[in-house]
């Protein structure tokens, strides 16, 4: 069993199921994955889980039926419901049926893990133990501090930290926070290739690869705004800023 407990993840979307499973494993839990309601109930018959993360909308049955089945097997079973259904009536209904928590999709990975820790009353992973008295690390790093420079210039690329804009010689271009963070990371390592793993860590705050293409999508958006030539793809390694 994992360091902090055993969790059953029930979701019919393979990418989301795998994403949550990897995050839980990385955080020190044992994660069992089920892709449908029948499989989830069989798993509950065969094993005792410290927590169940349950998708409400499933193809073979309604999540409410699974919740009822889980609580019939174990009345004190902790369950967190995940759902794209965000209306208050549905949330209240599921909580009154016995779910301990309800989180709407799309969700923050950091928030999900925090809610898991609260439900299981577990501490953060051991590698974070020395930081327990410090403020939690944000999902993305702060853009600026009083000591930080408000303008970063690399060649013809000028990054305005306070305004989240970049100027490559054609006037200021506004960027989203994630786009700016990614471009800043490349600028701080100009002349080097920056791996996707490093970008996932520094920009999104992930300590593991969630198996998604968020880095590629963000790079495509930057190229659409700034031109394809500014960010080079280094095959097999990552991306590199081509500032002149």
N, C-alpha and C positions, 0 to 999 in steps of 0.2 A: 504494500500500500504506500501511496505517496506520503510525504512528510506531514502534510496537513489534513489529509482525508481523501475519501473516494467520492467522486461526483459523476452522476449520469447526465449526459448532454443529449437531449432529444430535439432534433431539428431535421426536416426533410431536405434542406439545402446543403449539399455536400461541402461547399466552400465555407459556409458559415459554421457548420458542424466541426470541420477540421480546424478552422481558425480558432474557435473557442477551445477546442481540445488542446491545441498547441500552447495556447496562452496559459491554460490551467496547469499543464505539465511543466511549463517553464517556471510557474509560480510554486511548484512543489506539491501539486495535487496529483492523484491518480484519476484519469478521465476515461470513462467508458462512453462510447458513442452509439446512439441508436438513430436510425433514419426513418422510423415509422412508429406508430402507436403500439402495434402488437409486439414489436421487438422490444420496445421500452418496458412494457408490462412483464414480458418474459424475463427481462434482465432484473426487474424489481423482485420477481419471484425467486430468482437464483442468488441474488446478492443483496446485501444491506448497504444502502448509500447514505452518506452524511448529508448530501444535498442533491437535488434534481433541478437541472435547468431545462425548462420545458417550453418549446415553441407552441403557441396557441393554435395556429392554423396549420393543420397537417392534412395530407391527402387521403389517408385511410380512416380517419376518425377526428372528431373535434377534440381539441386539447382539454376541454372541460371533462370529457369522459376519462381521459388519461389521468387527470388530476384526481378525479373521484376514485379511480382504480388504485392509484398510488396510496391515497389516504385510507382506503378500505384495507389494504395490506398492512399499512403502518400509519396509524392516525397522527403520529407526531412527525411524519416525514417532512422535512423542510423542502419547499419548492419555490424557485424563482421562475416566474413566467416571462418569456420573451415574446413580443408580438409587434407587428406593424399596426395593430389596432390601437389607437391612442385615445379613444373617447373615455371620459370619466366613468360612465355607466359600466363599461366592460371591466375597467380596473377594479371598481368597487365590487362587482359581481364575483370576480376571481378571488379577490381578497376574502370576501365573505364565504366563499366555497372552501377556503383553507390554504390558499397560496400565501406565503409569507412576504413575497415581494413581487413587483411587476415593473418590467423595464421595456420601454418601447424601442423598436428598430426605426432607423439605424441607431446604434448605441455606441458609447465610448467604451473601449476596452478597459481603460483605467477605472471607469465607474463600475463596470461589471465585476472586475476583480475586487474592488473595494466592497461592493455589496456581498460578494462571496465571503470575504473575510469577516464581515459583520455577522452574517448568518452562522458562520462556523466558529466565530470568536477566535480566529487564528491571527497570529502575528504576521507581518510581511515576511517574505523569504529571508533565509539566514544571511544571505549576502547583503541584505539591506538593514540588518539588525543594528549595526553601528550608527545608522542614520535615524533611528526611531525618534530621537529627541529633536531632529531637525525638520523643517517644513518638507512635505512630500515633494519629490521631483515632478514638475509639471509634464504633461504629455508632450508639449513642445517647449523648448527653451525660451526664456524671455528674449525679446528683440534688443533691448537696450537697458542699461543701468546708468546711474548718474556718472559712473566712471567710464562708461563705454563711449567710444567715438560715435557720433551721430551720422557720419558719412564715411563710407568705405569706398575707396577708389582703387581699381585694378585695371591698368591700361586705360581703355576707353569706356570702361564700365564704372558708373558712379551709382552707388547704392545709398539711398537716403533712409536710414533706419527708422527715424521718427515718423516719416510719412508713408513708408512702405511703397516707395517708388524707385524705379531704376531709370537711369539716363544713359543711353549708349551713343549719344551725339545727335539725337533727333528729338530731344525734349523729354520731359518726365513721362514715364509709363507706369500706371498703377498696377500693383500686383496683389494677389491674395496673401495672407499670412504664410501659408505653406509654400507657395511659389517663392516668396521672398526668402524664407528660411533655407530652401533648397539652393537658390542662387547664391545666397551668402556663404553657404557651406562650400560650394564650388569655388567661389572667389577667394575664400580663405586658404584654399589648397590649389591655387592657380599653378598650372604647369604639371599637376599630378592628376592621375585618374582617381576618382572617388567611388568606392564600391557601393552597390545598392544596399548592402548590409549596414555600412556606415551611415548612409543617408536615412535609412529606416530608423536607426538609433538616434541620430542627431536632430532630425526633422520631426519624425512621428513619435519618438520616444519608445519604439519597440526594441526589446532586447533579443528578439528572435525574428525569423522570417515568417510572416503570416501567410505566405503563399499567394499573395495578391500582386497586382501590377500597379499599385498606387504610385510608385516612383516613376514608372514609365509614363503614366497618365499625366503626372505633374510636369515632367520634362516636355511632353508634347504640348501642353498648354503654354509653357514658357516659350517654346520655339514658335508657336503660333503668334505670340505677342512680340518676340524679339528677333525672330529670324532663325532659320535652321542652323546657320553657321556658328552661332555663338556657343552652343553646347554640343560638343562632340561625343559620339558614342565610341567608347574604347572596348572593342569586342572582347568578351570574356572577363572584363574587369569592372566597367562601370561607365561613369561620365566624366568629362573634363571640360573646363571653361577655356574657350579660345579667345581670351582677351588680348588685344594688341596695343 
